[in-house]
């Protein structure tokens, strides 16, 4: 805030004080044509105009009657005499917070009274004049007197400044009051928009809480002066009656919230923070009591809480200023103005100070000073932020320079360490290269070892399978040689018989006798059987050789289309020795399309799965009957599916998780390398396929292989 704006605010405050002093006599102290005022207290609030005529009234000596907070109803008997040639006379009660003001005027020349209503409980549409002050028209001829009665009740402090004067004089005092309040509202609006602008600029929540406080303070004064009911909720009498105490409580609540943010009470004064939390609870209790309709009790609680807040805030501001926080000084000075105004107003209510323009507007003046000075405090906080920011920048610059120096020094050290580390890395790289070479050699040896193990299984299977038909052939050769020798001897013998001189019949008899001697028919049948056996053994050997050729696939490193069923069939031929006669093999081959694959590598996968299945079945059935191994192949538009199921020992979850890890095996030492299923897994991955394992301990295992028909990324 600039010096000019500060000066403007200060001058406005001075004008307020001067204006209030100037209007004091005319507005409040001059009763005009009132000659006497008598008062009667109705504690139960049940008397009517007829019931109070004969009751004793007491003379009211105070120019401004003040009865404090009370639930009683007061009747005033007012005598007025027109000795000044005044016309158009009005009776005004200069208080905008009286609940009800009823005027009773005797009917001229008759009985009864005319009854006129005013006060907060009367909507503006039913009032005779458009003002929050109770104003009534009186007809008093020159040099005549009149006696009227006022019935007054209030939910707030019962102050009844009564005056009877000419109409223009009454409205002049009302207009001066409006001008006075308008200047105050102007200051409030300036502070409101100024701090809203600052909040939008700096995004400090202190300004937001302060804006809320400004709004509630202005609302409190508008309620106390009656302008809130006149301009904000003209037709809502419930709000008019409720909002004075509620606005007073809200101003205290927002003041505490602002204080929490502005002074950092929670961090700087934790004990005071808990005190303020208790005060907030008292305010909310006061609001609840007010809403229940007990207005006097609510105002007593809220006013007492406000007094406690005022002194607590003063203490908080002074204690935090002593810790070196300069904006707390502005807050303390600002709050002292407001506290002074509150004290003056309370002393006026208590009758210690006279009721005049200054005392009746003490809170108004004090709050105006407070609002302006708190804006100075917030502006000073911006300066504090700026100084802290400049100091932080200076510290940051010094730190950057120090860091730059350290960086230069560290660069030298770092360069030396980099050279040392580079040398170490070179040595490490050499060691790693050597280790990598050794690892590759070891990997090659392991793969060769697995190949040799597979070759051993292959050799054993081939030897066994070929040995059976070869044995069959060799076992038939000896009897065939014998039969052929007998047949050759028979041919020689028949030839000798044919060369004799005997007649044909004799020769036939000799030949028939010889054939019967050597059992020629059986010999011929036996030779046929032996030749068939030799042919069957040769055919079986030919099938085994064909299966071996399909299984081995000399072109296994080439991607080509192959018949998967044929590969599985050849593998089963090779593994016939492993499966034995005790294991039943079921083949359910579907009509598969050709699959783009590495046939030799797939056959090795089939070999590993079949050999493991045979091992699991034999381990479960101990080479007895009951074992079963089935192969099922199916296909769809994009994939072929191969299911290999055994009813062997099965696997638990631990074994299943480690199944495809290199060197993991459940076989005894010397029976397996632990690389078979790892190679199978990698082979299926190389084909962009999947291998799925379903197993259960004691029931068996199923391997499902899913292979794409076409290798898209080949």
Secondary structure as UniProt FT lines:
FT   HELIX           3..24
FT   HELIX           25..29
FT   STRAND          34..42
FT   TURN            49..54
FT   STRAND          58..59
FT   STRAND          64..69
FT   STRAND          73..82
FT   STRAND          89..93
FT   STRAND          100..106
FT   TURN            108..109
FT   STRAND          113..118
FT   TURN            120..121
FT   HELIX           124..126
FT   STRAND          134..138
FT   TURN            142..143
FT   STRAND          144..153
FT   STRAND          157..166
FT   HELIX           167..202
FT   HELIX           205..225
FT   HELIX           227..231
FT   TURN            234..235
FT   HELIX           237..259
FT   HELIX           260..264
FT   HELIX           265..268
FT   HELIX           270..291
FT   TURN            292..293
FT   HELIX           295..321
FT   TURN            322..324
FT   HELIX           327..349
FT   TURN            350..351
FT   HELIX           357..360
FT   HELIX           362..499
FT   HELIX           504..518
FT   HELIX           520..552
FT   TURN            554..557
FT   STRAND          560..562
FT   HELIX           564..574
FT   HELIX           576..579
FT   TURN            580..582
FT   STRAND          583..588
FT   STRAND          595..597
FT   HELIX           599..621
FT   TURN            622..623
FT   TURN            625..626
FT   STRAND          627..635
FT   STRAND          639..646
FT   HELIX           653..657
FT   TURN            658..660
FT   TURN            662..663
FT   TURN            669..671
FT   HELIX           676..686
FT   TURN            687..688
FT   STRAND          690..696
FT   TURN            697..699
FT   STRAND          700..708
FT   TURN            712..713
//
